[in-house]
Amino acid sequence: MPPRTTDSTPERRDDDRAPSTGPEPETAGEREGGAAAGAGAGSGKGGDGTSGARPAEPGAGDTAPTPSPAGGDGDEAGEGGDDTDQRVAAMRRAADGGRRWRALHLAGCAVLLAVAVTGGAVAVGGGQDGGTGVDAVSAAGALSPGDLARGDLDAGIASLQKHLRAQPRDFGGWSTLGVAYVEQARTKGDPSRYPQAERALRRSLDLEPGNDQALAGQAALAAARHDFPGALNHADRALKQNPYNERALCTRIDALVELGRYDDAAKAADTADDRRPGVPVFTRYAYVHELRGDVRTARSVLERALGSASAPADVAYVATSLGQLAWNQGEYKTALGHYARALAADDAYLPALEGRARAQAASGDRAAAVAGLEQVVARFPLPGPLVALGELYEDRGADGDRAKAGDQYALVDAWTALARAGGANTDLETALAAADHGDKKEALRSARAEWDRRHSVHTADALAWALHVNGRDEEALPYARRATATGYRNAVFLYHRGVIERATGDERGARTHLKAALDLNPGFSPLGAREARTALKDLEGNR
């Protein structure tokens, strides 16, 4: 899988049980305003969709590893499937237009996708209630994020909307709706929900200023938009109100990780483990250790978390995290076993489907990998799986495969336009995709902009590679070294460093790091691994 950033890292689940009580009635005019605002805005491993790939966590905040609560469609119940189909179709139409008019497509796509995805959407609208799922909502407070995470998200959202129409002063209900929209953006690859989340969370705070649920929701939203300083600020504010708010504790770890403050992230993980031990915290604790190269501890913590998981959403999430960890170490058979466990718990779990396809590709089962990724991007066209599928097409090289690959890369541009329209920062995704499959100058611009905001190992690697593809290897080398300095065992980082060292004349370093990349994870990328083997063979021949 690609590097597990909070962008693309799986979402964690938040079972925060802070009390929820009521908001204020919404007028018909406010509903219409909400619909208009939703239609005009659109908006990323670890993810993310984002850049990296951590499994999507059942319900907590969002980012690529940030907590993210349950989310449904956010519109009226029963419209979810249609919205998703419209979004995918719109993205594909926009991407097709982009191939014909690349110089103009970004601005046009943003408008087209935003309107297509959010047309008719309302934060809490009138109309049919629909859906089965969770019908009954307590008059004292709406569904908690944890309840939404464990059930049918679309039905839960519909039920929550029904409740808020009857009890519009339920500030807890509004905060839950806000984080549900954040989760929906992640699970459906639909960042147009971010503006709706922002409005719902603001309503909660208008009704009950300073309530920790909404502040924690704002932290999750900021992290989802890759505003990590903002996420840290909102999380700290929430924790001042309630030091045990699980979502805030988890988002704080995520923000510190994404800012490259790994020592602080480790301390935050210890604090969260003391206050709210559980699956959301355990998975983050493991990731902090993985980033420092301590794979043994990361695996042990995740195995204990899986042993304690009971809800299908938790089982799918943790098993997928273990699958990604194993894949990163080149342990494909083990990874496939974990993904099978995840899919037994939830056969539609996107991160597990994507992870299984990547492990199949690395194991040599390209046909299954292509079929699996086609299934993923047919419903969820996010940057990570789109690029992976495009590279598999390129590697296969059958008639029409080059054009098919181009289609996937064009869809990345379309998704980026939608995300930016919704206020999300997509510079890391842009840099990663464009460096190999797009505008190299744009890749460098985006990588520099992201580095100015945060100094994580992932941004260091992205900047190093963007400098390399622009022929600036001497500048790239310090960033490539920084990306590998924590001990994080990532074959892509090692490959990039080896290529850059070769370009600067350091053949010994190049051999060391190219060999290390292939020893660690020989199937890390269909195209990158092939290029690494070719470069290493050339270097060995020159000795």
Beta strands, then each sheet from edge to edge (+ up, - down):
strand 1: 60-63
strand 2: 66-68
sheet 1: 1+ 2-
end
